[in-house]
Amino acid sequence: MFKITRFIVQDLLRNWIVFLYMLFLLILSFGFFMLEGQADKALLGLLSLSLLVVPMITIVFSTIYYYNMYEFIVLILAQPLKRKTILASIYFGLCIAFGTAVIVGLGLPLLIMNGSTAALMLLLVNLLLTFIFIALALMAGIVTRDKAKGMGLSLLFWVYFALIFDGLVLMMMYNFSDYPIEKIVLYITLLNPVDLGRILVLMQTHAAALMGYSGAVFNQFFTQTWGIVLAFVVLLLWGVLPVLFAFRLFQKKDL
């Protein structure tokens, strides 16, 4: 397993797209801090953009990489190796390569230019989202052998979590604005890792005070130790469940 993982990591780190992705995050992060006068404003701008860009690039590239590795996967399946070992090697290889890109491209500027709890939280959230969307990409790739359908499914995952989910929640809040639904919205937030990550970071900044009564409810929950631990446990579950599902599909799939 370690030899396959090492091979995949070396293959990915030599890939110019991963290098460009890391460089893009690095320029973007330093750019926000240099253009904005206040560190909090730069952090909020970086939060909004990174929560769109990191999941999108991760899921698109991971899906393409899985399909490009298809013949290699079929070849090593002829060796006395377990299927779960092969899939785990691909997953960990992608996680290490993209995790390194996020740590260098996003983490380094955050620690140099800000270094606050919110900056550390932003880095952790983006790392967890990277692992979650790699798992979703592998799941989409295993579900269908057709590359176009697999890409479509991956993009659907991203569009749903990044855009559609927010629209549905806003529609619900608008239609039920006369009722005290803040706590319900809080629990609904747990169903979307992108929104959960966004709120976790926002609650560590001064922007939480501008969110009204909803912000007060979120602040009460996500600033407590048990609330933060619960949120990270939910994010970990978001990473683990698609991986387990992908393993189950891969075990039964006729390659």
Secondary structure by P-SEA (a helix, b strand, c coil): caaaaaaaaaaaaacaaaaaaaaaaaaaaaaaaaacccaaaaaaaaaaaaaacaaaaaaaaaaaaaaaaaaaaaaaaaccccaaaaaaaaaaaaaaaaaaaaaaacaaaaaaccccaaaaaaaaaaaaaaaaaaaaaaaaaaacccaaaaaaaaaaaaaaaccaaaaaaaaaaaaaccccaaaaaaaaaaacaaaaaaaaaaaaccccccccaaaaaaaaccccaaaaaaaaaaaaaaacaaaaaaaaaaaaccc
